[in-house]
Amino acid sequence: MPWGHPDLVLARAVEARVITAQEADLISRTRVGDELLIDIAATLATSPDALRMRRKRAEARLAAAITDGDL
């Protein structure tokens, strides 16, 4: 099965260079954890919209890799 604990899937995706470590951290913190994009954006001096787009692109690559059997 190509899935498991979300953090392990994210780690495999980073290892396979599907997403970056920073993208994995963002996905984990906002999808697995309970952090809000607005709070993370404030600490990174960026906008929530920029983070939302970054996460969306990373999640699309992640989903494609899972669907294609690469993870």
N, C-alpha and C positions, 0 to 999 in steps of 0.2 A: 504494500500500500504506500502511495507516495506522500502520505501525510503523517503527522505525529504531533507532538507538542508544538504549538506555533513558534516558540523561540528556537526549537531545533530545526524546523523548516526554514526559518529565517537564517539561521547559521549555515545551513547547507546552501542556501541561495547566495550568501556572501562568499562562501568557499568556491562556488561555481561561477562567481562573478556575474550573477544575474542582477543583483542589486549591491549597492555599497553598504559598508558597515553603518554609515550614517543613516541611510534609508531604512535599513533593518531596525535600527534603534528607534527611528521615528515611528515606524509601523508598530513595533512592539509597545512603545510607550503609549500610543494612542488607541490601538486596537486591542491589545492584550491587557495593558495597564489601564489606568483610569485618568490619564493626563489629558488635558485639553490642548488643542492646537494653539489657542490664544496664549496659554501660559508658556508653552515651549517657544513660540515665536518671540515672546518678550525676552526670554533669556538668550535667544540667538540674534536679537536685533533685526528681525525680519518680520514680514507680515504673515498672518494666519493663512491668507489666500496663497501666498507663495509656497508655504509648507503643504497646504492642501493639494496643490498642483504637483509638487514634488512627490508626495505620497501616492497620489493617483497614478502617476507615471510608473513609479516603482511597483505598485501593486499590479498594474497591467503586465509588466514584465514577469513578475512573480507568478501570476495566474497562468500566463502563457507557458512558462517553464514547467509548471505542474501539469498542465493539460497535455503538453508535448511529451511528458515523461522524462524530462531532463532533471527533475528533482525527486 
